[in-house]
Structure formats: structure tokens, C-alpha cells
Amino acid sequence: MDRPFRYEDIPEDPKDLERDCDLSFFRASGPGGQHRNKTETAVRLVHRPTGTIAAATEERSQSRNREVALERLREKLVRKLKPRRPRKRTRVPAAAKRARLDEKLRLAQKKRLRKVDEER
């Protein structure tokens, strides 16, 4: 691709998303016995344009893990690439402005008094 991958480029169809990915299978560990520990049912997807990785090892079925991994990858891409709305700045409360000005006046008064003492 000539331009970077954007939010609008995320395909709706899982098959289209899978075409943009490198698919690898590996052995999952944990409960599930021989069917899980000796067969390569875990699925790892690497989205080539962005380098985002999603894996699924929960199910004993490779096809179900592939579906789960595709769903996770899509969610990750949406979270990563969805444009964020800029933060709306909040107004400084009137009481805070008043307190800051009062403190400034107190410090100014203190300095003025110090100057008078030095001149004597």
C-alpha cells in the first residue's frame, strides 16, 4: 500500500480481513487433554498492514479459534485506528479565578510591605 492503513480500510467481512493476515497454528496448553495438547488448535493472526497480533486458544476446535481470533483482531484494529474526538477544554471556575487573584494580591501586598521596611 502507498498510504497508511486507516480506520475506513478495516473490512466488514471476516474473509476480507483474513486475506490481509498471516495465519499460523500452534499447540495450546492447559486443560483439554490430548486433543488440546497434541493438536495444533490455537490460532495466531498477524495483520500485515499494521502488525497487530490476535490469538485464540480457548476452544478445542481450530475453526472456532480462527473465528474468535478474527473477531479479536477486528476489535483491536477498531480500538487502535478509530479517530478520537479532541478533548473539549473545560472553563476555569469563577471561584478558582477569584482565589488565584486573591493570592496574587496577598503576595503583592507582602512585597510592598517588605519594600517599605527596607527603605527605613
Summary of the structure (lengths in Angstrom):
residues: 120
radius of gyration: 30.0
end to end distance: 78.6
largest distance: 95.1
contacts: 262
relative contact order: 0.12
helix: 50%
strand: 13%
